[in-house]
Amino acid sequence: MANFDLMRELSAETPSKIVMLVADGLGGLPGPEGLSELEAARIPNLDQLASESICGVIQHVLPGITPGSGPGHLALFGYDPLVFDIGRGVLEALGIGFDLQPGDLAARGNFCTVDEAGRITDRRAGRIATDLNVELCKVLREIKLPGVEAFVEPVQDYRFVLVLRGPELSEGLTETDPQWEGLTPLLVQARRPEAKKAAALANEFVAKAEEALKGKQPANMVLLRGFSNRPSLPSMHEVYKLRAAGIAIYPMYRGLAQLTGMSVFPGGKDFMEEIQVAKERWGDFDFFYIHYKYADSAGEDGNFKGKVEALERLDAGIPAIRALGPDVLMVTGDHSTPSVLKAHSWHPVPFVLHTPWRYPDDVRAFSERDCRDGDLGRFAATDVMPLAMAHAMKLAKYGA
Amino acid sequence: MANFDLMRELSAETPSKIVMLVADGLGGLPGPEGLSELEAARIPNLDQLASESICGVIQHVLPGITPGSGPGHLALFGYDPLVFDIGRGVLEALGIGFDLQPGDLAARGNFCTVDEAGRITDRRAGRIATDLNVELCKVLREIKLPGVEAFVEPVQDYRFVLVLRGPELSEGLTETDPQWEGLTPLLVQARRPEAKKAAALANEFVAKAEEALKGKQPANMVLLRGFSNRPSLPSMHEVYKLRAAGIAIYPMYRGLAQLTGMSVFPGGKDFMEEIQVAKERWGDFDFFYIHYKYADSAGEDGNFKGKVEALERLDAGIPAIRALGPDVLMVTGDHSTPSVLKAHSWHPVPFVLHTPWRYPDDVRAFSERDCRDGDLGRFAATDVMPLAMAHAMKLAKYGA
């Protein structure tokens, strides 16, 4: 938390502008020809940027720890992900663009199938279609709970989000999913005294849902997991005195940005439209977070070639961002997603920060290996914002 | 402690296997020809391993701090040595293979010589032979203390171990050795209220020992130091969900492994027999700690050539370990023991971790200098286990 306290103390509002371009799942591993996705991609603009910038590789949590998107982004924005926790229910709600309010309690829901004795026979209700999910959520919306509002929103297939809104709804609840078929759903229990009210309401919701879904096989019951409150984070403005904007095509990333108090903007339908949004709002903000999703999606699919192409499309947008004339331009990722692993990984992520205040070095390409040998070496993602603030001349000196 | 909490939360039991080979006192310094022991040794198997792995150098405590064997090993196993303390009495007891139980209070003992006025004339009793020590320990074993058992075990020359076993025997005691000859032994004092009972018993033991040893010059008195309780550490199974085995020829290293809940196995008479033990128990465990002593012994003796040869014998065992097919193989040390210093030192220790999930690099040799330029650079020994767990695919991601 030392970083945070120093930023509060030393930051100043200035006209300089910072752009943080986050390529989701940026880092990779060598593929069949011994090159990583970044090394295999033709990315002349990023290579040029790296050769004119300071480079390093960043670690979002700790060595060996694979970050989810929540901790990965929080760390980039300077919020220690071991201190600030984003629950799974909250992330699911952010993912569908649900407008979470302070105090809201969110949970991930599954439709499931139970037999006459109430035992789970399919934890995913035969993976029902999203259309049916939408219809069933309408049924669940009829449920009334005393003193709170209950929002039920479909996600996809058999998954939905439950949000309870009202006074004193604390997280710290156990899940109803027993994880194994053949068992009956569990009662929600409070793991701390202040969560007792929320536990009772959650159990009442489940009982009423069971009643409302009776006979609607295969989706005749619900399971609830990941109960969590919308976290209350100090805002980017409070910490950095930044007027910050978040631009993302996918709702989850706008949701994460919103948690830090950023003004958020849908990114349109592709990367060039996201850049266009930044251009249109250039005068209104001094920090722009732009999210680029497609490197991660291809990596998760194990599609090496697809990730290479996604990185090349990322590269194609760089000149338009540079043309905006940011004082500090950073390109990095929220975690690695190597195609060979088809999943997020713990490998450090390339980082580049364009600034005139640097020593020229030998980095000529934007890749895992080249960046590691850059001026910044391997460092913690929570140091990214202090470095950006410094290079944007937004920090006073510490001590006299 | 963040590492530990994350390991508890994220670790999963899987069939993958991890081998950690600890070469005691591995790191060195340049000798007469400007090469370190590792650089002077012919170690083709370790060089090959390094060129196929990720490398770095590790620091067990903090920069400039020379680790003892206890802190060095604890750090490798992921236990922060600044949090988990192994007292000197406990280490001495582990060194002779004494089966310490939870709650036991151990102390290092010296036979010494006192004059008629009770003043110490030789703190080491003329370095009496071990045979005499064994006889005198039999005399001391006759001492009865109220409500506790007292174990007296010879170590070597003038050194013995005292272990008190019984309820409420707390550490936090001062030593009886005044450190200077010409002074009388000090009374044991409690440094905290809960240690008063132990202090009284220790003083009673010393008084009865003085009585029992009367006339047995030069060993007519005892000095007691390093009173400490057997530490209670969370087990490797609790933290990492690992079924862990420790294989070591010397009892102290089995004792250290046992403190972390490992199942321990005597390593036979040489390194190849230790590897044979791992082979025989390969199906029963998913983590194998193998201890190799001889690099340290030669280093302590200031025997550069001997240490080179010890490293070459270490190298000769590598193919047999690789033939076991571990998913992750690590080779490192618990501290440096440069022959030129004839002692443990603070220098970071080479580390290699064999994994497919890496970027090939330029490291082609296993040495202090080569490993330093590897992918992992210089890092904390407490990060070793999280990295091993990640590369063995035993960790879930952190946050959604």
Contacts between the chains, C-beta under 8 A, distances in Angstrom:
chain1	res1	chain2	res2	distance
A	29	B	357	6.0
A	29	B	358	7.4
A	29	B	359	7.0
A	30	B	359	6.2
A	30	B	360	6.8
A	34	B	360	6.7
A	36	B	359	6.8
A	61	B	6	7.6
A	61	B	398	5.4
A	62	B	2	6.4
A	62	B	3	6.1
A	62	B	6	6.7
A	62	B	383	7.1
A	62	B	386	6.4
A	63	B	379	6.6
A	63	B	383	4.1
A	63	B	386	5.6
A	63	B	387	5.5
A	63	B	390	8.0
A	64	B	383	6.7
A	64	B	385	8.0
A	64	B	386	3.3
A	64	B	387	4.4
A	64	B	388	7.7
A	64	B	389	6.2
A	64	B	390	3.7
A	64	B	391	7.8
A	64	B	395	6.7
A	65	B	6	5.9
A	65	B	10	7.3
A	65	B	386	6.5
A	65	B	390	7.3
A	65	B	395	7.1
A	65	B	398	5.1
A	66	B	390	7.0
A	66	B	395	6.6
A	66	B	396	7.7
A	66	B	397	4.0
A	66	B	398	6.4
A	67	B	397	6.7
A	67	B	398	5.8
A	67	B	399	6.6
A	68	B	397	5.2
A	68	B	398	6.2
A	68	B	399	3.7
A	68	B	400	4.5
A	69	B	399	7.8
A	69	B	400	7.0
A	70	B	399	4.6
A	70	B	400	5.8
A	71	B	398	5.6
A	71	B	399	4.0
A	81	B	398	7.3
A	81	B	399	6.6
A	82	B	2	5.3
A	82	B	6	7.9
A	85	B	399	7.3
A	86	B	399	6.4
A	86	B	400	7.5
A	88	B	400	4.7
A	91	B	399	7.9
A	91	B	400	4.5
A	92	B	400	7.7
A	226	B	400	7.8
A	338	B	357	7.5
A	340	B	357	7.8
A	341	B	357	7.0
A	343	B	397	7.8
A	344	B	397	5.3
A	345	B	357	7.2
A	345	B	390	8.0
A	346	B	387	8.0
A	346	B	390	4.5
A	346	B	395	7.5
A	347	B	357	7.4
A	368	B	359	5.8
A	369	B	359	5.3
A	369	B	361	7.3
A	372	B	375	7.0
A	377	B	377	6.8
A	378	B	377	6.2
